[in-house]
Amino acid sequence: MKILHLNTNHELLINQLNDLGFQNDEDYSSSKEQVEAKIHLYDGFIIRSRFKIDKHFLDKATNLKFIGRVGAGLENIDCEYAASKNIELIAAPEGNRNAVGEHSLGMLLSLFNKLNKADKEVSNGKWLREENRGIELDGKTVGLIGYGNMGKSFAKKLRGFDVDVLCYDIKSSVGDENCKQVSLQELQEKADVLSLHTPQTELTKKMINADFINNFKKSFWLINTARGTSIVTKDLVDSLKTGKILGAGLDVLEYEKSSFENLFSDGKMPKAFQYLIDAENVILSPHVAGWTIESKEKLAQTIVNKIKEKFC
């Protein structure tokens, strides 16, 4: 079987697939149209988020048996059309779930303790102790929306704290020893912190809007290491201004290009984003929650293991 690699990944991916007898070709620079012209030669290809795999692309891939996505989500692939062509879709959420859990916790603790603000002030010669008095996580209720690989990882990290952890998920019976599954209404009544761990779907796009935010009984802190399209940024900014949202840790943004490799699709700076940049109670990172040295290896290994299981 021949595999085309469209993004660079950990070297073990190609090395181990070579050892398993696959032919591995690499193309990290051709345009989508150039790849389409030769994709019929391959039984599988492996991608991160270089470009969208749509119907036109899949129609060109006449011999395709599988697509490997070195990441958690599959939203850059027309999954339904691929399934209709009996193409196996292989993702690797197990590979970066620990990294996402740690990043979520790091963002939350940094917000509670004003670490980014304090760091900038000390660097500028300011020694403001009372202004940087923090709050403690113990005693809080943390609400998770989405309780799959990423949500479970974050809940596990919270076991060392005296907190109540609640989750809401469209699937039933996903709660475990680390988290109690509840209705969305109960989560909105009790949560001091909301952390998103959902894939990008039609249900989750623009999910966190003004109505959703205002349905929370208390003011709350927001963490998003999932997908930027879940939050209406303007509504988030309005809620930060009123204090309904006390602070936000955002690893993903509404403005990201679909490739996740760049920020603005049109190159313009939205007004709401400028507010987030300037706000002292907002922490931003460039879609790197699952992007660690360890997860790079684990993601690649997960893809190899799944290809081996299904095609060897």
Salt bridges, closest charged atoms under 4 A:
ASP27 OD2 - LYS38 NZ 2.69
GLU36 OE2 - HIS56 ND1 3.18
ASP43 OD1 - LYS65 NZ 2.79
ASP54 OD2 - LYS32 NZ 2.89
ASP59 OD1 - LYS85 NZ 3.31
GLU75 OE2 - ARG227 NE 2.07
GLU88 OE2 - LYS310 NZ 3.24
GLU94 OE2 - LYS306 NZ 3.11
GLU121 OE2 - LYS117 NZ 2.81
GLU130 OE1 - ARG133 NH2 2.77
GLU186 OE2 - LYS190 NZ 2.74
ASP192 OD1 - LYS218 NZ 2.92
GLU202 OE2 - LYS205 NZ 3.16
ASP238 OD2 - LYS234 NZ 3.20
ASP251 OD1 - HIS103 NE2 3.82
GLU254 OE2 - LYS206 NZ 3.71
GLU256 OE1 - HIS287 ND1 2.69
